[in-house]
Amino acid sequence: MGKLERGDIRWPGALYREALRVTLGASSDAALGFSNRRRTVVKLATVDRKQFLRTAALGVGTLALAPVAALLEGTQPTAAPARVGQTEIEQIHTAARVFAGWDHTYGGGLARETVLAQLRFSADLLEASYPARLRGPPHSAVGYLVHTCAFMAFGAWPATCTWITSACRLSNASA
């Protein structure tokens, strides 16, 4: 009784509830202040769960992607700055390290498109002007990003060869 009074038990077993209704002269469990907060299980005779989940996922996916696709319409890649300095070079190195970490943790699939977009932007930086003392570091940083991209595309062997070749060329250009 103490647990009922303290509220530790909010829905006692069927026999306890019946005994309390008889003893206290209550007409229902609700009259005693009990409410069943537990979820009830509804059992259906035949449900093709796999088909239900496929249909639900397709419907939700279609609803969810339509607004996202609308957001992407008309977007343009970010333009590279006209002048590159040490900050941009460090950002390329940081991006390559982050992508390598993602690849090690999750695999290259999801992040591959992201690293390719970053690679396009970084390649545009090589066309920008930069101080003479920074002639090699931009090529080296982009080469490191290409190297990361190559290993993220490891499952697609021809692409990997192309990326590794590009990374070697950029490394030679930085020397």
CNS distance restraints for C-alpha pairs under 8 A (distance, minus, plus):
assign (resid   1 and name CA) (resid   5 and name CA) 6.18 0.50 0.50
assign (resid   2 and name CA) (resid   6 and name CA) 6.08 0.50 0.50
assign (resid   3 and name CA) (resid   7 and name CA) 6.02 0.50 0.50
assign (resid   3 and name CA) (resid   8 and name CA) 5.02 0.50 0.50
assign (resid   3 and name CA) (resid   9 and name CA) 5.75 0.50 0.50
assign (resid   4 and name CA) (resid   8 and name CA) 6.08 0.50 0.50
assign (resid   4 and name CA) (resid   9 and name CA) 5.14 0.50 0.50
assign (resid   4 and name CA) (resid  10 and name CA) 6.63 0.50 0.50
assign (resid  10 and name CA) (resid  34 and name CA) 6.11 0.50 0.50
assign (resid  10 and name CA) (resid  35 and name CA) 6.95 0.50 0.50
assign (resid  10 and name CA) (resid  36 and name CA) 7.49 0.50 0.50
assign (resid  11 and name CA) (resid  34 and name CA) 5.93 0.50 0.50
assign (resid  11 and name CA) (resid  35 and name CA) 6.39 0.50 0.50
assign (resid  11 and name CA) (resid  36 and name CA) 5.74 0.50 0.50
assign (resid  11 and name CA) (resid  37 and name CA) 7.80 0.50 0.50
assign (resid  12 and name CA) (resid  16 and name CA) 6.06 0.50 0.50
assign (resid  12 and name CA) (resid  17 and name CA) 6.20 0.50 0.50
assign (resid  13 and name CA) (resid  17 and name CA) 6.30 0.50 0.50
assign (resid  14 and name CA) (resid  18 and name CA) 6.16 0.50 0.50
assign (resid  15 and name CA) (resid  19 and name CA) 6.11 0.50 0.50
assign (resid  16 and name CA) (resid  20 and name CA) 6.14 0.50 0.50
assign (resid  17 and name CA) (resid  21 and name CA) 6.13 0.50 0.50
assign (resid  17 and name CA) (resid  29 and name CA) 6.75 0.50 0.50
assign (resid  18 and name CA) (resid  22 and name CA) 6.26 0.50 0.50
assign (resid  19 and name CA) (resid  23 and name CA) 6.01 0.50 0.50
assign (resid  20 and name CA) (resid  24 and name CA) 5.76 0.50 0.50
assign (resid  20 and name CA) (resid  25 and name CA) 7.88 0.50 0.50
assign (resid  20 and name CA) (resid  26 and name CA) 7.79 0.50 0.50
assign (resid  21 and name CA) (resid  25 and name CA) 5.43 0.50 0.50
assign (resid  21 and name CA) (resid  26 and name CA) 4.67 0.50 0.50
assign (resid  21 and name CA) (resid  27 and name CA) 6.63 0.50 0.50
assign (resid  21 and name CA) (resid  28 and name CA) 6.84 0.50 0.50
assign (resid  21 and name CA) (resid  29 and name CA) 7.14 0.50 0.50
assign (resid  21 and name CA) (resid  32 and name CA) 7.31 0.50 0.50
assign (resid  22 and name CA) (resid  26 and name CA) 6.77 0.50 0.50
assign (resid  26 and name CA) (resid  31 and name CA) 5.94 0.50 0.50
assign (resid  26 and name CA) (resid  32 and name CA) 6.48 0.50 0.50
assign (resid  27 and name CA) (resid  31 and name CA) 6.48 0.50 0.50
assign (resid  28 and name CA) (resid  32 and name CA) 6.86 0.50 0.50
assign (resid  29 and name CA) (resid  33 and name CA) 6.60 0.50 0.50
assign (resid  29 and name CA) (resid  34 and name CA) 5.42 0.50 0.50
assign (resid  29 and name CA) (resid  35 and name CA) 7.22 0.50 0.50
assign (resid  30 and name CA) (resid  34 and name CA) 5.12 0.50 0.50
assign (resid  30 and name CA) (resid  35 and name CA) 6.16 0.50 0.50
assign (resid  47 and name CA) (resid  52 and name CA) 7.94 0.50 0.50
assign (resid  48 and name CA) (resid  52 and name CA) 6.20 0.50 0.50
assign (resid  49 and name CA) (resid  53 and name CA) 6.08 0.50 0.50
assign (resid  50 and name CA) (resid  54 and name CA) 6.18 0.50 0.50
assign (resid  51 and name CA) (resid  55 and name CA) 6.12 0.50 0.50
assign (resid  52 and name CA) (resid  56 and name CA) 6.05 0.50 0.50
assign (resid  53 and name CA) (resid  57 and name CA) 5.89 0.50 0.50
assign (resid  54 and name CA) (resid  58 and name CA) 6.08 0.50 0.50
assign (resid  55 and name CA) (resid  59 and name CA) 6.18 0.50 0.50
assign (resid  56 and name CA) (resid  60 and name CA) 6.06 0.50 0.50
assign (resid  57 and name CA) (resid  61 and name CA) 5.73 0.50 0.50
assign (resid  58 and name CA) (resid  62 and name CA) 6.05 0.50 0.50
assign (resid  59 and name CA) (resid  63 and name CA) 6.26 0.50 0.50
assign (resid  60 and name CA) (resid  64 and name CA) 5.94 0.50 0.50
assign (resid  61 and name CA) (resid  65 and name CA) 5.90 0.50 0.50
assign (resid  62 and name CA) (resid  66 and name CA) 6.20 0.50 0.50
assign (resid  63 and name CA) (resid  67 and name CA) 7.56 0.50 0.50
assign (resid  64 and name CA) (resid  68 and name CA) 7.03 0.50 0.50
assign (resid  65 and name CA) (resid  69 and name CA) 5.91 0.50 0.50
assign (resid  66 and name CA) (resid  70 and name CA) 6.29 0.50 0.50
assign (resid  67 and name CA) (resid  71 and name CA) 6.42 0.50 0.50
assign (resid  68 and name CA) (resid  72 and name CA) 6.61 0.50 0.50
assign (resid  69 and name CA) (resid  73 and name CA) 6.57 0.50 0.50
assign (resid  77 and name CA) (resid 121 and name CA) 7.91 0.50 0.50
assign (resid  78 and name CA) (resid 121 and name CA) 7.26 0.50 0.50
assign (resid  79 and name CA) (resid 121 and name CA) 7.47 0.50 0.50
assign (resid  80 and name CA) (resid 121 and name CA) 6.37 0.50 0.50
assign (resid  80 and name CA) (resid 122 and name CA) 7.82 0.50 0.50
assign (resid  80 and name CA) (resid 124 and name CA) 6.00 0.50 0.50
assign (resid  80 and name CA) (resid 125 and name CA) 5.82 0.50 0.50
assign (resid  80 and name CA) (resid 128 and name CA) 7.66 0.50 0.50
assign (resid  81 and name CA) (resid 125 and name CA) 7.09 0.50 0.50
assign (resid  81 and name CA) (resid 128 and name CA) 6.96 0.50 0.50
assign (resid  82 and name CA) (resid 125 and name CA) 7.99 0.50 0.50
assign (resid  82 and name CA) (resid 128 and name CA) 5.11 0.50 0.50
assign (resid  82 and name CA) (resid 129 and name CA) 6.34 0.50 0.50
assign (resid  83 and name CA) (resid 128 and name CA) 5.44 0.50 0.50
assign (resid  83 and name CA) (resid 129 and name CA) 4.84 0.50 0.50
assign (resid  83 and name CA) (resid 130 and name CA) 5.62 0.50 0.50
assign (resid  84 and name CA) (resid  88 and name CA) 6.11 0.50 0.50
assign (resid  84 and name CA) (resid  89 and name CA) 7.61 0.50 0.50
assign (resid  84 and name CA) (resid 125 and name CA) 6.78 0.50 0.50
assign (resid  84 and name CA) (resid 128 and name CA) 6.33 0.50 0.50
assign (resid  84 and name CA) (resid 129 and name CA) 6.14 0.50 0.50
assign (resid  84 and name CA) (resid 130 and name CA) 5.00 0.50 0.50
assign (resid  84 and name CA) (resid 131 and name CA) 7.95 0.50 0.50
assign (resid  85 and name CA) (resid  89 and name CA) 6.63 0.50 0.50
assign (resid  85 and name CA) (resid 130 and name CA) 6.24 0.50 0.50
assign (resid  85 and name CA) (resid 131 and name CA) 7.42 0.50 0.50
assign (resid  85 and name CA) (resid 134 and name CA) 7.58 0.50 0.50
assign (resid  86 and name CA) (resid  90 and name CA) 6.17 0.50 0.50
assign (resid  86 and name CA) (resid 134 and name CA) 7.68 0.50 0.50
assign (resid  87 and name CA) (resid  91 and name CA) 6.21 0.50 0.50
assign (resid  88 and name CA) (resid  92 and name CA) 6.35 0.50 0.50
assign (resid  89 and name CA) (resid  93 and name CA) 6.48 0.50 0.50
assign (resid  89 and name CA) (resid 137 and name CA) 6.92 0.50 0.50
assign (resid  89 and name CA) (resid 138 and name CA) 5.70 0.50 0.50
assign (resid  89 and name CA) (resid 141 and name CA) 6.25 0.50 0.50
assign (resid  90 and name CA) (resid  94 and name CA) 6.10 0.50 0.50
assign (resid  90 and name CA) (resid 141 and name CA) 7.85 0.50 0.50
assign (resid  91 and name CA) (resid  95 and name CA) 6.02 0.50 0.50
assign (resid  92 and name CA) (resid  96 and name CA) 6.21 0.50 0.50
assign (resid  92 and name CA) (resid 122 and name CA) 6.98 0.50 0.50
assign (resid  92 and name CA) (resid 141 and name CA) 5.95 0.50 0.50
assign (resid  92 and name CA) (resid 142 and name CA) 6.76 0.50 0.50
assign (resid  92 and name CA) (resid 145 and name CA) 7.06 0.50 0.50
assign (resid  93 and name CA) (resid  97 and name CA) 6.31 0.50 0.50
assign (resid  93 and name CA) (resid 141 and name CA) 5.62 0.50 0.50
assign (resid  93 and name CA) (resid 142 and name CA) 7.90 0.50 0.50
assign (resid  93 and name CA) (resid 144 and name CA) 7.17 0.50 0.50
assign (resid  93 and name CA) (resid 145 and name CA) 7.13 0.50 0.50
assign (resid  94 and name CA) (resid  98 and name CA) 6.16 0.50 0.50
assign (resid  95 and name CA) (resid  99 and name CA) 6.11 0.50 0.50
assign (resid  95 and name CA) (resid 118 and name CA) 7.95 0.50 0.50
assign (resid  95 and name CA) (resid 145 and name CA) 7.57 0.50 0.50
assign (resid  96 and name CA) (resid 100 and name CA) 6.07 0.50 0.50
assign (resid  96 and name CA) (resid 144 and name CA) 6.70 0.50 0.50
assign (resid  96 and name CA) (resid 145 and name CA) 4.85 0.50 0.50
assign (resid  96 and name CA) (resid 148 and name CA) 6.21 0.50 0.50
assign (resid  97 and name CA) (resid 101 and name CA) 6.19 0.50 0.50
assign (resid  98 and name CA) (resid 102 and name CA) 6.28 0.50 0.50
assign (resid  99 and name CA) (resid 103 and name CA) 6.07 0.50 0.50
assign (resid  99 and name CA) (resid 111 and name CA) 7.19 0.50 0.50
assign (resid  99 and name CA) (resid 115 and name CA) 6.73 0.50 0.50
assign (resid  99 and name CA) (resid 148 and name CA) 7.16 0.50 0.50
assign (resid 100 and name CA) (resid 104 and name CA) 6.19 0.50 0.50
assign (resid 100 and name CA) (resid 148 and name CA) 5.94 0.50 0.50
assign (resid 100 and name CA) (resid 152 and name CA) 7.73 0.50 0.50
assign (resid 101 and name CA) (resid 105 and name CA) 6.12 0.50 0.50
assign (resid 102 and name CA) (resid 106 and name CA) 5.66 0.50 0.50
assign (resid 102 and name CA) (resid 107 and name CA) 6.84 0.50 0.50
assign (resid 102 and name CA) (resid 108 and name CA) 7.43 0.50 0.50
assign (resid 102 and name CA) (resid 111 and name CA) 7.13 0.50 0.50
assign (resid 103 and name CA) (resid 107 and name CA) 4.33 0.50 0.50
assign (resid 103 and name CA) (resid 108 and name CA) 4.79 0.50 0.50
assign (resid 103 and name CA) (resid 111 and name CA) 7.30 0.50 0.50
assign (resid 103 and name CA) (resid 152 and name CA) 6.14 0.50 0.50
assign (resid 104 and name CA) (resid 108 and name CA) 7.97 0.50 0.50
assign (resid 106 and name CA) (resid 110 and name CA) 7.99 0.50 0.50
assign (resid 107 and name CA) (resid 111 and name CA) 7.93 0.50 0.50
assign (resid 107 and name CA) (resid 152 and name CA) 7.15 0.50 0.50
assign (resid 108 and name CA) (resid 112 and name CA) 5.39 0.50 0.50
assign (resid 108 and name CA) (resid 152 and name CA) 4.50 0.50 0.50
assign (resid 108 and name CA) (resid 153 and name CA) 6.54 0.50 0.50
assign (resid 109 and name CA) (resid 113 and name CA) 7.98 0.50 0.50
assign (resid 109 and name CA) (resid 152 and name CA) 7.59 0.50 0.50
assign (resid 110 and name CA) (resid 114 and name CA) 7.88 0.50 0.50
assign (resid 111 and name CA) (resid 115 and name CA) 6.22 0.50 0.50
assign (resid 112 and name CA) (resid 116 and name CA) 6.21 0.50 0.50
assign (resid 112 and name CA) (resid 149 and name CA) 7.21 0.50 0.50
assign (resid 112 and name CA) (resid 152 and name CA) 6.48 0.50 0.50
assign (resid 112 and name CA) (resid 153 and name CA) 7.26 0.50 0.50
assign (resid 113 and name CA) (resid 117 and name CA) 6.29 0.50 0.50
assign (resid 114 and name CA) (resid 118 and name CA) 6.32 0.50 0.50
assign (resid 115 and name CA) (resid 119 and name CA) 5.96 0.50 0.50
assign (resid 115 and name CA) (resid 149 and name CA) 6.49 0.50 0.50
assign (resid 116 and name CA) (resid 120 and name CA) 6.19 0.50 0.50
assign (resid 116 and name CA) (resid 149 and name CA) 7.19 0.50 0.50
assign (resid 117 and name CA) (resid 121 and name CA) 6.39 0.50 0.50
assign (resid 118 and name CA) (resid 122 and name CA) 6.05 0.50 0.50
assign (resid 119 and name CA) (resid 123 and name CA) 5.96 0.50 0.50
assign (resid 119 and name CA) (resid 142 and name CA) 7.34 0.50 0.50
assign (resid 119 and name CA) (resid 145 and name CA) 6.77 0.50 0.50
assign (resid 119 and name CA) (resid 146 and name CA) 7.02 0.50 0.50
assign (resid 120 and name CA) (resid 124 and name CA) 6.39 0.50 0.50
assign (resid 121 and name CA) (resid 125 and name CA) 6.63 0.50 0.50
assign (resid 122 and name CA) (resid 126 and name CA) 6.97 0.50 0.50
assign (resid 122 and name CA) (resid 142 and name CA) 6.28 0.50 0.50
assign (resid 123 and name CA) (resid 127 and name CA) 7.37 0.50 0.50
assign (resid 123 and name CA) (resid 142 and name CA) 6.79 0.50 0.50
assign (resid 124 and name CA) (resid 128 and name CA) 7.03 0.50 0.50
assign (resid 125 and name CA) (resid 138 and name CA) 7.84 0.50 0.50
assign (resid 126 and name CA) (resid 138 and name CA) 6.63 0.50 0.50
assign (resid 126 and name CA) (resid 139 and name CA) 6.98 0.50 0.50
assign (resid 130 and name CA) (resid 134 and name CA) 6.43 0.50 0.50
assign (resid 130 and name CA) (resid 135 and name CA) 7.12 0.50 0.50
assign (resid 131 and name CA) (resid 135 and name CA) 6.93 0.50 0.50
assign (resid 134 and name CA) (resid 138 and name CA) 6.94 0.50 0.50
assign (resid 135 and name CA) (resid 139 and name CA) 7.69 0.50 0.50
assign (resid 135 and name CA) (resid 174 and name CA) 6.97 0.50 0.50
assign (resid 136 and name CA) (resid 140 and name CA) 6.24 0.50 0.50
assign (resid 136 and name CA) (resid 173 and name CA) 7.02 0.50 0.50
assign (resid 136 and name CA) (resid 174 and name CA) 3.79 0.50 0.50
assign (resid 136 and name CA) (resid 175 and name CA) 6.08 0.50 0.50
assign (resid 137 and name CA) (resid 141 and name CA) 6.00 0.50 0.50
assign (resid 137 and name CA) (resid 174 and name CA) 6.34 0.50 0.50
assign (resid 138 and name CA) (resid 142 and name CA) 6.18 0.50 0.50
assign (resid 138 and name CA) (resid 174 and name CA) 7.52 0.50 0.50
assign (resid 139 and name CA) (resid 143 and name CA) 5.93 0.50 0.50
assign (resid 139 and name CA) (resid 170 and name CA) 5.40 0.50 0.50
assign (resid 139 and name CA) (resid 171 and name CA) 6.50 0.50 0.50
assign (resid 139 and name CA) (resid 173 and name CA) 6.47 0.50 0.50
assign (resid 139 and name CA) (resid 174 and name CA) 5.11 0.50 0.50
assign (resid 140 and name CA) (resid 144 and name CA) 6.19 0.50 0.50
assign (resid 140 and name CA) (resid 170 and name CA) 6.38 0.50 0.50
assign (resid 140 and name CA) (resid 171 and name CA) 5.37 0.50 0.50
assign (resid 140 and name CA) (resid 173 and name CA) 7.96 0.50 0.50
assign (resid 140 and name CA) (resid 174 and name CA) 5.49 0.50 0.50
assign (resid 141 and name CA) (resid 145 and name CA) 6.38 0.50 0.50
assign (resid 142 and name CA) (resid 146 and name CA) 6.12 0.50 0.50
assign (resid 142 and name CA) (resid 167 and name CA) 7.85 0.50 0.50
assign (resid 142 and name CA) (resid 170 and name CA) 7.24 0.50 0.50
assign (resid 143 and name CA) (resid 147 and name CA) 6.07 0.50 0.50
assign (resid 143 and name CA) (resid 166 and name CA) 7.36 0.50 0.50
assign (resid 143 and name CA) (resid 167 and name CA) 4.48 0.50 0.50
assign (resid 143 and name CA) (resid 168 and name CA) 7.15 0.50 0.50
assign (resid 143 and name CA) (resid 169 and name CA) 7.93 0.50 0.50
assign (resid 143 and name CA) (resid 170 and name CA) 5.13 0.50 0.50
assign (resid 143 and name CA) (resid 171 and name CA) 5.81 0.50 0.50
assign (resid 144 and name CA) (resid 148 and name CA) 6.25 0.50 0.50
assign (resid 144 and name CA) (resid 167 and name CA) 6.89 0.50 0.50
assign (resid 145 and name CA) (resid 149 and name CA) 6.14 0.50 0.50
assign (resid 146 and name CA) (resid 150 and name CA) 6.05 0.50 0.50
assign (resid 146 and name CA) (resid 163 and name CA) 6.07 0.50 0.50
assign (resid 146 and name CA) (resid 164 and name CA) 7.23 0.50 0.50
assign (resid 146 and name CA) (resid 166 and name CA) 7.03 0.50 0.50
assign (resid 146 and name CA) (resid 167 and name CA) 5.40 0.50 0.50
assign (resid 147 and name CA) (resid 151 and name CA) 6.49 0.50 0.50
assign (resid 147 and name CA) (resid 163 and name CA) 6.72 0.50 0.50
assign (resid 147 and name CA) (resid 164 and name CA) 6.03 0.50 0.50
assign (resid 147 and name CA) (resid 167 and name CA) 5.59 0.50 0.50
assign (resid 148 and name CA) (resid 152 and name CA) 6.30 0.50 0.50
assign (resid 149 and name CA) (resid 153 and name CA) 6.32 0.50 0.50
assign (resid 149 and name CA) (resid 163 and name CA) 7.08 0.50 0.50
assign (resid 150 and name CA) (resid 154 and name CA) 6.30 0.50 0.50
assign (resid 150 and name CA) (resid 159 and name CA) 7.30 0.50 0.50
assign (resid 150 and name CA) (resid 160 and name CA) 4.80 0.50 0.50
assign (resid 150 and name CA) (resid 161 and name CA) 7.56 0.50 0.50
assign (resid 150 and name CA) (resid 162 and name CA) 7.92 0.50 0.50
assign (resid 150 and name CA) (resid 163 and name CA) 4.91 0.50 0.50
assign (resid 150 and name CA) (resid 164 and name CA) 5.93 0.50 0.50
assign (resid 151 and name CA) (resid 160 and name CA) 6.76 0.50 0.50
assign (resid 153 and name CA) (resid 157 and name CA) 7.43 0.50 0.50
assign (resid 153 and name CA) (resid 159 and name CA) 6.68 0.50 0.50
assign (resid 153 and name CA) (resid 160 and name CA) 5.70 0.50 0.50
assign (resid 154 and name CA) (resid 159 and name CA) 7.89 0.50 0.50
assign (resid 154 and name CA) (resid 160 and name CA) 5.60 0.50 0.50
assign (resid 155 and name CA) (resid 160 and name CA) 7.91 0.50 0.50
assign (resid 156 and name CA) (resid 160 and name CA) 6.32 0.50 0.50
assign (resid 157 and name CA) (resid 161 and name CA) 6.43 0.50 0.50
assign (resid 158 and name CA) (resid 162 and name CA) 6.47 0.50 0.50
assign (resid 159 and name CA) (resid 163 and name CA) 6.21 0.50 0.50
assign (resid 160 and name CA) (resid 164 and name CA) 6.11 0.50 0.50
assign (resid 161 and name CA) (resid 165 and name CA) 6.13 0.50 0.50
assign (resid 162 and name CA) (resid 166 and name CA) 6.26 0.50 0.50
assign (resid 163 and name CA) (resid 167 and name CA) 6.17 0.50 0.50
assign (resid 164 and name CA) (resid 168 and name CA) 6.26 0.50 0.50
assign (resid 165 and name CA) (resid 169 and name CA) 6.34 0.50 0.50
assign (resid 166 and name CA) (resid 170 and name CA) 6.22 0.50 0.50
assign (resid 167 and name CA) (resid 171 and name CA) 6.14 0.50 0.50
assign (resid 168 and name CA) (resid 172 and name CA) 6.22 0.50 0.50
assign (resid 169 and name CA) (resid 173 and name CA) 6.21 0.50 0.50
assign (resid 170 and name CA) (resid 174 and name CA) 6.30 0.50 0.50
assign (resid 171 and name CA) (resid 175 and name CA) 6.68 0.50 0.50
